[in-house]
Amino acid sequence: MMDFNSTESFSGRISALVDIGLRKVRDEQSPRTYLGASRLGVACERALQFEYAQAPVDPGRETQGRILRIFERGHVMEDCMLNWLEKAGFTVLTRNEVGEQFGFSAVDERLQGHVDGVIVSGPEGFVYPALWEHKCLGAKSWRDLEKHRLAKSKPVYAAQVAIYQAYLGLHEAPALFTALNADTMDIYAELVPYNGELAQRMSDRAVKIILATDAGELLPRSFLDEEHWECRMCAWRNRCWTSGEATG
């Protein structure tokens, strides 16, 4: 039992209890058995392969409670943005006629993606139906997006939008991409035309990762230096540079 009279930080104790609850919920969820389309734009194909194969992460690289809270914030802010778009006159569908989240499945269900919503009607000046994707970003990341726009600032999200447009047949209308600044609640919005070349490249990449994993073939790294910042952040850094095995 936790001692609430100790000199330990009270905020820390409450945070610990919250994180235990979040981890419990996460651990009760069924593990993902497919390659998520939202991840296909990640720079390193080997990292994607580790993720798809559910390779154990390096010791100490388990998802921390703070990150789980950030994920929860993203879901809450997505609901807020959806509500605001509807108040602005847009009709946004998030689930199909049987109550399932809009998405797609390909490669024998081993590639799947689930979208935030489909805008079917709304104010004049827009083309419908259109894909809607939303993110909640820290202030620095949000400012970079505002300055450089989606394709340059957030290539992973750009790839996500393109492949969703392709597989859901929403390629004729530009997607509406929105992002909230988590600090100021400022809204960034961009109309994203369909990039067929990017969508095809990401689809080909998905097949490559799935087939290579089936064959036990380890894909090459995208970086030559273990100290590259993306390698340092990778949950499979030690596995990649030592054992080099996708599973086990």
N, C-alpha and C positions, 0 to 999 in steps of 0.2 A: 504494500500500500504506500502511496506517495505521501510524504510528510509535508503538509502545507505550513508547518510552523518552522521549518528549517530556514537557514539564511540563503539558500539557493534562490536565484532569481525567480520571482513569481511568474513573470512573463515567460521565462524559459520552461517552467513546469507546465503552464497552460499550453504552450506551443508543443511540448512533447506529447501531451495527451491528445491534442488535435492531430498531430502527425501519426500517432499510433492508430487513430481512427481512420485516417486517410489511407494508410498502408493496408489496414485490414480490408477496407472496401476494394482496394486495388488487387490484393492477393486473392480475393474471392471471385474476381472476374476471370473468365476463360481466357487462356493465352491466345494471342493472335496467331493464326495458322497460315497467314497469307502475307504477301508483300503489299504494304500500304502505298497507294498511288501518291499520297501526300508527301512521301519521303523520296520520290524518285529523283528530285533535283539535287539531292545531297552530292557533294563534290566527289566523294570516294566510293567507287563501286564495291570495293572490298568491305568497307564499313556497312554498306547496304546488305551485302551478302551475310555478314555476321548477324545483322539484325533479322534478316529473313530466316536464317537458320536457327534463330534463338540461341546463339552461342552465349554461354555465361559471360557476363561482363567481368572486367578485372576487379580484384578485391579492392574495396573502398570506393567503387564506382557505381554502387547501387543508387537508384533515384532517391534523393534526399527529400525530407518532408517539405522543405521550402519550395522545391520544384513542383511537388504535387499541389501545393497551395497556388502556385502560379498557374498551373493547368486549370485549377478550379476557377480562378479569376477569369481566365480566358472564356470558359463556358458561360459565366455570369455576364460578362461584357458582350458576348455574342447575343444573349437573350435581350440585353438592353438595346443593342443596335437593331435587332429585328423589330422590337417594339417601336423604336423611333422611326424606322423606315415605314412601318405600317401607318404610324401617325402622319407621316409625310405624304401618304396617299398611294404607296406601293403595296401591291398584293404579292406576298412572298410565301411560297409553299415550301415547307421543310420535310413533309412526309407524303408518301403516295397514298393511294386509295385504301390500302390495307394497313396503314399506320406505320410503315417502315420508313426510315430515313432514306431520302433520295441517294442513290449511288449506283455503282455498276460492279460487275464481276466479269473477269476474263481469265484466259489461260487455265481452264478447268478450276475456276474459283481461287486460283493462287495469286491473282492480282485483283485487288478490290480497292474501291474508293468511295467515300461518303461525303456528300457536299453539304454546305451550310444551308443553301436554299436555291430555289428557282423563282425569279421574279416574272410573274405572268401578266401583270398589268400595272399601270401607274401613271404618273404625270406625263404630259406630252414632251416630246424631244428625246425619248428613249425608244429602243427597239426591244420588243418582247417576243418570245420568252428569252430570258437571259440568266446566266449563272450568277449567283451571289456568293462571294467568299469574304470572310471577315477574320481579322486578327486583332489582338490586343497587344500593344508593344510598349516597352519602356521608352522613356523620353528620348534617349540618344538614338535608339534604333528607329523610332518614329520620325525623328528629324532627318535621319539619313534617307528614309523612304520618301519623305516630302521633297527632299533636295534632288534625289537621283531617280525617283520613280521605280516602279515595281521590278522591271526586267533587270536593271542594273543593281539595285539595292538589295533585292530579295529574290535571287534566282530560284530558290527552292519553291517559293510561293508562286512564282511565274510558271514554273513547270507544272505545279499542281493545277493551276487554272487551265493551262493549255490541255492537259490530258483529260481533265473533267469535261471541258467543252467538247472534246473529240468523242469520248465514249458515251456522253449523254446526248449527243446530237444538238448541242447548244452552240455550235460554231458560227451560226449566221449572225448572231448579235454579239456585240462586245459584252464581256462580263463586267459586272460591277464589283470591284474590289474595294473594301473599306477597312480602315484600321483606326483604332482608338488609341490615343496617347494616354497611358495609364496614369500619368501624373497630372495632366491638365484636362483630360477628357476631350481634347480637340479631336475632330474627325478628319481623317484623310480619305478621299474617294478618288478612284481612277477607273475610267472605262478602258478595258483591256481587250483589244481586238484579238481574234483567234490567230494563234501562231501554229500553223499546221506542221511546219518543219520541226519545231520544238516538241509538239505532241508526238510526232512519229519517232523522234529520237528517244523520247522517254519511254514510249511503248517498246521500242527495240531493246532499250536498256533493261526493262523489266524481264523480257523473255531471256535475255542474256544471263541475268542474275539467277533466274529460276533454273535454266538448263545447266548452268555451270555448277550450281549447288547439287542438282540431281546427279551430275557426273562426278562429284567429288573434286572438282577443279577449283582451286583458289584463284580468284581474280587478282590482277595486279593492284598495288597501291596507287593512289593518285599523287602521292608526294614522296620525294626521295629522302627527306630529312625527318627523322623522328621528332625533332624539335619544332617542326612546323606547327603553327598555332592550332590548326585543325586536328593534327595528330595528338597534340597535348590535351585537347578537349575530348578526344574520342574515348568512349567507354571500353573499347577493345584494343587500346594502345599496346599493352604488354603482349596480349595474344598475337597481335599482328606482327610485332617486331621480334617475337621469340618463337613461340610454338607454330604460328602461322596456320593453325587449323581452324576450319569454319565451325566445327562442332566439337562437343566433348568437354 
